Amino acid sequence: MARKTGQIVGRGRHRWLVRVYLGRDRETRKRRYHSRMVHGPVRHAQSYLNKVLREHDLGRQMDGAQVTLNEYLDRWLETAAKPRLREKSYRSYESLLRKYVRPSLGARNLAAICPLDLQAVYQELLERGLSARTVRYTHSVLRSAMRQAIRWRLLAEDPTNGAQLPRQRRRELRVLTAAQSRPFLETAMKTPYGSVFAVALTTAARPSEYLALKWQDINWERGTVSIARTLERVRGGWRFAETKRARSRRSIKLQEWVLELLQDLSMKTNLNTACGGWHGAAGLIFTTPSGRPIHADRLAKTFKSVLRNAGLPAIRLYDLRHTGATLALAAGVPPKVVSEQLGHASAAFTLDIYSHLLPHMQEQAAMKVEEILLGHDRTQSSGRKRRKKGHPEAGVKKLPSAVGAVTQSSPGRLRA
């Protein structure tokens, strides 16, 4: 195989056109080139040229100059993304690329796209008022597509590597406190979806998980429920899908009053009846009054109504998951147990999300260890010291656990 030759042509300040001659097309006999604009010092252009030539020496043909980004994304979505993604995720990928990437870069040749082009797209999205989270998510999807292009020998280099992403502010979680959770449950039980909200709060499961529960998932003897699938709304109906990740398949211990609530519900339900004509949904625990699967958006509207009627601050339906996890950690449940209940990858990930509870947990742990070492109650001794010094809080009884700290947080806004 003859060694390919290439050239570097200056195209302005710190802009270089790298061209590699690929020979003539077999049918049209036209000259074929691999072209790429490189920004930065000339050594960057030389490095890229060497990489392309090395790929050709190894017999790997860089065909990215022959297809547009639109053509490549169509192929990638259909053959690489669709088989491995859930329906909801696939629709999200397709939508992000269609709205934010294709209009600006879709007609460009795949191999001609450089980091500066992507940087311009991201800046445009920010100027349009899109959040940093949306820009970073779009970048993540495009990065996955470009890495596959390298594996398919369409690109020698990933253009997403050089892009600078906007800083994403850490979102402030809004949860219900222990004191707020009681009126919420009392109000929720007056609606047709009271049992749904009770399970959502006490299990800290995702909406797509608890709406997919079937009666067969409950172990009445052990008092547990198994998360084994999710429920998705698709075009033309419903479908069950795999959980978010393998670790999301888990068993959760139900509180006694929730178990009794489900037992009462089971006695009013025909366990073998298919819901709304959808035979795949036979045995669903939670359905609409007409017997159909519950749409999360519809449940969210009822949820907002419950919050208003109970005089509670507005939060998202998904925040019931955060509320359940927060209450468990504040009550002293070990982080490892909470992590397993949530289906997280690790306890470290769980604590990173709910880091606002760490100071309370550390203080409580220190008090318990001191009691073991010194053989006395630190709370009582601290109270005696304050009374002796005339502390303004002398004689005020402290809350016995971190639950009090959560209960007293006024608006229910907790950082995570």
C-alpha positions as CSV (number, residue, x, y, z in Angstrom):
1,M,0.0,0.0,0.0
2,A,1.4,3.3,-1.1
3,R,2.0,5.8,1.7
4,K,-0.5,8.7,1.7
5,T,0.7,12.2,1.5
6,G,-0.8,15.2,3.2
7,Q,-0.4,19.0,3.6
8,I,-1.0,21.8,6.0
9,V,-2.3,25.0,4.6
10,G,-2.6,28.2,6.7
11,R,-6.1,29.7,6.7
12,G,-5.6,32.7,9.0
13,R,-4.2,33.3,12.5
14,H,-3.9,29.9,14.3
15,R,-6.1,28.2,11.7
16,W,-4.8,25.3,9.6
17,L,-6.4,23.2,6.9
18,V,-5.1,19.6,7.0
19,R,-5.6,17.7,3.7
20,V,-4.7,14.1,3.0
21,Y,-5.0,12.8,-0.6
22,L,-7.0,9.5,-0.6
23,G,-6.8,8.7,-4.3
24,R,-9.5,8.7,-6.9
25,D,-13.0,7.5,-6.7
26,R,-13.5,4.2,-8.5
27,E,-16.7,5.3,-10.2
28,T,-16.3,9.1,-10.8
29,R,-12.5,9.1,-10.9
30,K,-12.6,12.3,-8.9
31,R,-9.9,13.1,-6.4
32,R,-10.8,12.3,-2.9
33,Y,-9.4,14.2,0.2
34,H,-9.7,13.9,3.9
35,S,-9.9,17.5,5.1
36,R,-10.0,19.0,8.6
37,M,-9.7,22.5,10.0
38,V,-7.4,22.6,13.0
39,H,-7.2,25.6,15.4
40,G,-4.2,26.5,17.5
41,P,-0.4,26.2,17.0
42,V,0.9,24.6,13.9
43,R,2.1,21.7,16.0
44,H,-1.5,20.7,16.6
45,A,-2.1,20.5,12.9
46,Q,1.0,18.5,12.4
47,S,0.0,16.1,15.2
48,Y,-3.4,15.6,13.6
49,L,-1.9,15.0,10.1
50,N,0.5,12.4,11.6
51,K,-2.4,10.7,13.2
52,V,-4.4,10.5,10.0
53,L,-1.4,9.2,8.0
54,R,-0.7,6.6,10.7
55,E,-4.3,5.4,10.5
56,H,-4.0,5.0,6.7
57,D,-0.7,3.2,7.1
58,L,-2.5,0.7,9.3
59,G,-5.2,0.2,6.7
60,R,-7.9,2.2,8.4
61,Q,-9.8,4.4,6.0
62,M,-11.1,7.7,7.4
63,D,-14.4,8.1,5.5
64,G,-15.8,10.9,7.6
65,A,-15.1,13.4,4.8
66,Q,-17.6,11.6,2.6
67,V,-20.7,11.8,4.9
68,T,-22.5,14.7,6.5
69,L,-23.2,14.9,10.2
70,N,-26.9,14.4,9.5
71,E,-26.2,11.2,7.6
72,Y,-24.0,9.9,10.3
73,L,-26.3,10.8,13.2
74,D,-29.2,9.0,11.4
75,R,-27.1,5.9,11.1
76,W,-25.8,6.1,14.7
77,L,-29.2,6.6,16.2
78,E,-30.7,3.6,14.4
79,T,-27.8,1.1,14.6
80,A,-25.9,2.0,17.8
81,A,-28.1,4.1,20.1
82,K,-31.6,2.6,19.6
83,P,-30.7,-1.0,20.5
84,R,-29.1,-0.1,23.8
85,L,-31.4,2.7,25.0
86,R,-34.8,2.7,26.6
87,E,-37.5,4.2,24.5
88,K,-37.7,7.4,26.6
89,S,-33.9,7.9,26.4
90,Y,-33.8,7.3,22.7
91,R,-36.5,9.9,22.1
92,S,-34.6,12.3,24.3
93,Y,-31.3,11.7,22.3
94,E,-33.1,12.2,19.0
95,S,-34.9,15.4,20.2
96,L,-31.7,17.0,21.5
97,L,-29.8,16.4,18.3
98,R,-32.7,17.5,16.1
99,K,-33.3,20.8,18.0
100,Y,-29.8,21.8,19.0
101,V,-27.1,20.2,16.8
102,R,-28.5,19.5,13.3
103,P,-29.7,23.0,12.4
104,S,-26.1,24.4,12.8
105,L,-23.9,21.5,11.8
106,G,-26.0,18.9,10.2
107,A,-25.0,19.8,6.6
108,R,-21.3,19.8,7.4
109,N,-19.0,16.9,6.6
110,L,-18.4,14.8,9.7
111,A,-14.6,15.0,9.4
112,A,-14.7,18.8,9.0
113,I,-16.3,19.5,12.4
114,C,-13.8,20.8,15.0
115,P,-14.0,21.8,18.7
116,L,-14.5,25.4,17.8
117,D,-17.6,24.6,15.8
118,L,-19.1,22.8,18.8
119,Q,-18.1,25.6,21.1
120,A,-20.0,28.0,18.9
121,V,-23.1,25.8,19.0
122,Y,-23.0,25.6,22.8
123,Q,-22.6,29.3,23.1
124,E,-25.6,29.9,20.9
125,L,-27.7,27.6,23.1
126,L,-26.7,29.5,26.2
127,E,-27.6,32.8,24.5
128,R,-31.0,31.4,23.6
129,G,-31.6,30.9,27.3
130,L,-31.1,27.2,27.6
131,S,-29.7,25.9,30.9
132,A,-26.2,24.7,31.5
133,R,-27.6,21.3,32.2
134,T,-29.2,21.1,28.8
135,V,-26.0,22.1,27.1
136,R,-24.0,19.5,29.0
137,Y,-26.5,16.8,28.2
138,T,-26.4,17.7,24.5
139,H,-22.6,17.5,24.6
140,S,-22.8,14.1,26.3
141,V,-25.0,12.7,23.6
142,L,-22.9,14.2,20.8
143,R,-19.7,12.9,22.5
144,S,-21.2,9.4,22.5
145,A,-21.9,9.7,18.8
146,M,-18.4,10.9,18.0
147,R,-16.7,8.2,20.0
148,Q,-18.6,5.6,18.0
149,A,-17.5,7.3,14.8
150,I,-13.9,6.8,15.9
151,R,-14.6,3.1,16.5
152,W,-16.2,2.9,13.1
153,R,-13.0,4.4,11.6
154,L,-14.9,7.5,10.3
155,L,-12.8,9.9,12.5
156,A,-9.3,9.9,13.7
157,E,-10.0,12.3,16.5
158,D,-12.9,13.2,18.8
159,P,-13.9,16.9,18.2
160,T,-15.8,17.0,21.5
161,N,-12.6,16.7,23.5
162,G,-11.6,20.4,23.1
163,A,-15.0,21.9,24.0
164,Q,-15.4,24.0,27.2
165,L,-18.7,23.3,28.9
166,P,-20.6,25.8,31.0
167,R,-20.5,25.3,34.8
168,Q,-23.6,23.7,36.1
169,R,-24.9,25.0,39.4
170,R,-25.8,22.4,41.9
171,R,-29.5,22.2,42.1
172,E,-31.2,22.9,45.4
173,L,-33.4,20.0,46.4
174,R,-36.9,20.8,47.7
175,V,-38.2,18.2,50.0
176,L,-40.9,17.8,52.6
177,T,-39.8,17.8,56.2
178,A,-41.0,15.2,58.7
179,A,-43.6,17.6,60.1
180,Q,-44.8,18.5,56.6
181,S,-45.0,14.8,55.5
182,R,-47.8,14.1,58.0
183,P,-50.4,16.6,56.7
184,F,-49.3,15.6,53.2
185,L,-50.2,12.0,53.8
186,E,-53.5,12.9,55.6
187,T,-54.6,15.0,52.6
188,A,-53.3,12.5,50.0
189,M,-55.3,9.6,51.6
190,K,-58.5,11.5,50.7
191,T,-57.8,11.2,47.0
192,P,-58.1,8.1,44.8
193,Y,-54.2,7.9,44.7
194,G,-53.5,8.0,48.4
195,S,-51.9,4.5,48.4
196,V,-49.7,5.6,45.5
197,F,-48.4,8.6,47.4
198,A,-47.9,6.5,50.5
199,V,-45.7,3.9,48.6
200,A,-43.8,6.7,46.8
201,L,-42.9,8.5,50.0
202,T,-42.0,5.4,52.1
203,T,-40.1,3.5,49.5
204,A,-38.3,6.4,47.8
205,A,-38.8,4.7,44.5
206,R,-38.9,6.5,41.1
207,P,-42.4,7.2,39.7
208,S,-41.7,4.9,36.7
209,E,-40.9,2.2,39.2
210,Y,-43.8,2.3,41.6
211,L,-46.3,2.9,38.8
212,A,-45.1,-0.4,37.3
213,L,-45.6,-2.5,40.4
214,K,-47.7,-5.6,40.2
215,W,-49.3,-7.6,43.0
216,Q,-46.9,-10.5,42.3
217,D,-44.0,-8.1,43.4
218,I,-45.2,-8.1,47.0
219,N,-44.0,-10.7,49.4
220,W,-46.7,-10.6,52.1
221,E,-44.8,-12.8,54.5
222,R,-41.6,-10.7,54.5
223,G,-43.4,-7.4,54.0
224,T,-41.3,-6.4,51.0
225,V,-41.9,-5.2,47.5
226,S,-39.6,-5.9,44.5
227,I,-38.7,-3.3,42.0
228,A,-38.3,-5.3,38.8
229,R,-39.4,-3.1,35.9
230,T,-40.5,0.4,34.8
231,L,-43.6,1.7,33.1
232,E,-43.3,3.9,30.0
233,R,-45.8,5.8,27.9
234,V,-45.0,5.1,24.2
235,R,-46.7,6.0,21.0
236,G,-49.9,4.1,20.8
237,G,-50.0,2.8,24.4
238,W,-47.8,1.6,27.2
239,R,-44.8,-0.7,27.6
240,F,-42.8,-2.2,30.4
241,A,-39.0,-1.6,30.3
242,E,-35.9,-2.5,32.2
243,T,-35.0,-0.5,35.3
244,K,-32.6,2.4,34.9
245,R,-29.6,0.1,35.7
246,A,-29.1,-3.4,36.9
247,R,-28.6,-2.3,40.5
248,S,-32.1,-0.7,40.3
249,R,-33.6,-4.1,40.6
250,R,-34.0,-4.4,44.3
251,S,-36.2,-5.4,47.2
252,I,-37.6,-2.8,49.6
253,K,-39.0,-3.3,53.1
254,L,-42.5,-1.9,53.5
255,Q,-43.6,-0.1,56.6
256,E,-46.4,-1.9,58.5
257,W,-49.1,0.7,57.9
258,V,-48.3,0.8,54.1
259,L,-48.5,-3.0,54.0
260,E,-51.9,-2.9,55.6
261,L,-53.0,-0.2,53.2
262,L,-52.0,-2.4,50.2
263,Q,-53.8,-5.4,51.7
264,D,-57.0,-3.4,51.9
265,L,-56.5,-2.3,48.3
266,S,-55.9,-5.8,47.1
267,M,-59.2,-6.9,48.6
268,K,-61.0,-4.3,46.4
269,T,-59.1,-5.2,43.3
270,N,-59.5,-8.0,40.8
271,L,-55.9,-9.1,40.6
272,N,-56.2,-10.9,37.2
273,T,-58.0,-8.2,35.3
274,A,-56.2,-6.4,32.5
275,C,-56.2,-2.6,32.7
276,G,-58.1,-0.7,30.1
277,G,-57.8,-3.4,27.5
278,W,-54.0,-3.5,27.7
279,H,-53.4,-7.2,28.5
280,G,-49.7,-6.6,29.4
281,A,-50.9,-4.6,32.4
282,A,-52.8,-7.4,34.1
283,G,-52.1,-7.3,37.9
284,L,-51.0,-3.7,38.2
285,I,-51.3,-2.5,41.7
286,F,-52.0,1.2,40.9
287,T,-54.5,2.1,38.2
288,T,-56.8,5.0,37.4
289,P,-60.5,4.8,38.5
290,S,-61.3,3.5,35.1
291,G,-58.7,0.7,35.4
292,R,-56.0,2.1,33.1
293,P,-52.2,2.5,33.9
294,I,-51.5,5.8,35.7
295,H,-49.6,8.4,33.7
296,A,-47.0,10.2,35.8
297,D,-48.0,13.6,34.4
298,R,-51.6,13.0,35.6
299,L,-50.4,11.9,39.0
300,A,-48.2,15.0,39.2
301,K,-51.3,17.2,38.8
302,T,-53.0,15.4,41.7
303,F,-49.8,15.7,43.7
304,K,-49.7,19.5,43.3
305,S,-53.4,19.7,44.3
306,V,-52.7,17.7,47.4
307,L,-49.8,20.1,48.3
308,R,-52.1,23.2,47.9
309,N,-54.9,21.7,49.9
310,A,-52.5,20.8,52.7
311,G,-50.9,24.3,52.7
312,L,-47.5,22.9,51.8
313,P,-44.8,24.4,49.5
314,A,-44.8,23.3,45.9
315,I,-42.3,20.5,45.0
316,R,-42.0,18.0,42.1
317,L,-43.5,14.6,42.2
318,Y,-40.0,13.2,41.9
319,D,-39.0,15.0,45.0
320,L,-41.0,12.5,47.1
321,R,-38.1,10.2,46.3
322,H,-35.7,12.7,47.8
323,T,-38.0,13.3,50.7
324,G,-38.1,9.6,51.6
325,A,-34.3,9.3,51.4
326,T,-33.9,12.4,53.5
327,L,-36.2,11.2,56.2
328,A,-34.5,7.8,56.3
329,L,-31.0,9.3,56.7
330,A,-32.2,11.8,59.3
331,A,-33.8,9.0,61.3
332,G,-30.4,7.3,61.5
333,V,-30.8,4.6,58.8
334,P,-27.2,3.7,57.7
335,P,-26.3,5.3,54.3
336,K,-25.5,1.9,52.8
337,V,-29.1,0.7,53.5
338,V,-30.6,3.9,52.1
339,S,-28.3,3.6,49.0
340,E,-29.6,0.0,48.4
341,Q,-33.2,1.1,48.8
342,L,-32.7,3.9,46.3
343,G,-30.9,1.6,43.8
344,H,-27.8,3.9,43.7
345,A,-24.5,2.7,42.4
346,S,-22.8,3.3,45.8
347,A,-23.3,4.7,49.2
348,A,-20.8,7.5,48.4
349,F,-23.1,8.6,45.5
350,T,-26.0,8.7,47.9
351,L,-24.1,10.8,50.5
352,D,-22.9,13.2,47.8
353,I,-26.6,13.9,46.9
354,Y,-27.8,14.2,50.5
355,S,-24.6,15.9,51.9
356,H,-26.8,18.4,53.8
357,L,-27.4,15.7,56.4
358,L,-23.8,14.9,57.1
359,P,-23.3,17.5,59.9
360,H,-26.3,16.2,61.8
361,M,-25.2,12.6,61.3
362,Q,-21.6,13.3,62.4
363,E,-22.7,15.1,65.5
364,Q,-25.1,12.3,66.5
365,A,-22.3,9.7,65.9
366,A,-19.8,11.7,68.0
367,M,-22.3,11.8,70.9
368,K,-23.0,8.1,70.8
369,V,-19.2,7.2,70.7
370,E,-18.7,9.6,73.7
371,E,-21.4,7.9,75.6
372,I,-19.7,4.6,75.1
373,L,-16.2,5.9,76.0
374,L,-17.2,8.0,79.0
375,G,-20.2,6.2,80.2
376,H,-22.5,9.2,80.4
377,D,-25.1,11.1,78.4
378,R,-23.4,14.1,76.6
379,T,-26.8,15.8,76.2
380,Q,-27.5,15.9,79.9
381,S,-24.0,17.0,80.8
382,S,-24.1,19.7,78.2
383,G,-27.4,20.9,79.6
384,R,-25.9,21.1,83.1
385,K,-22.9,23.1,81.9
386,R,-25.2,25.6,80.1
387,R,-27.3,26.1,83.2
388,K,-24.2,26.8,85.3
389,K,-23.0,29.4,82.8
390,G,-26.4,31.1,82.5
391,H,-26.7,30.1,78.8
392,P,-29.9,31.5,77.3
393,E,-30.9,28.0,76.2
394,A,-30.5,26.6,79.7
395,G,-33.1,24.1,80.6
396,V,-34.4,23.8,77.0
397,K,-34.7,20.1,76.0
398,K,-32.8,19.3,72.9
399,L,-34.4,17.2,70.1
400,P,-33.3,13.6,70.6
401,S,-32.2,12.9,67.0
402,A,-31.5,14.4,63.6
403,V,-35.2,14.1,62.8
404,G,-35.7,17.2,64.8
405,A,-33.2,19.1,62.6
406,V,-35.2,18.1,59.5
407,T,-38.5,18.8,61.1
408,Q,-37.5,22.3,62.1
409,S,-36.2,23.4,58.7
410,S,-38.8,26.0,57.7
411,P,-39.4,26.1,54.0
412,G,-38.2,22.5,53.2
413,R,-35.3,23.7,51.0
414,L,-32.3,21.5,51.4
415,R,-29.1,21.7,49.4
416,A,-27.8,18.7,47.6
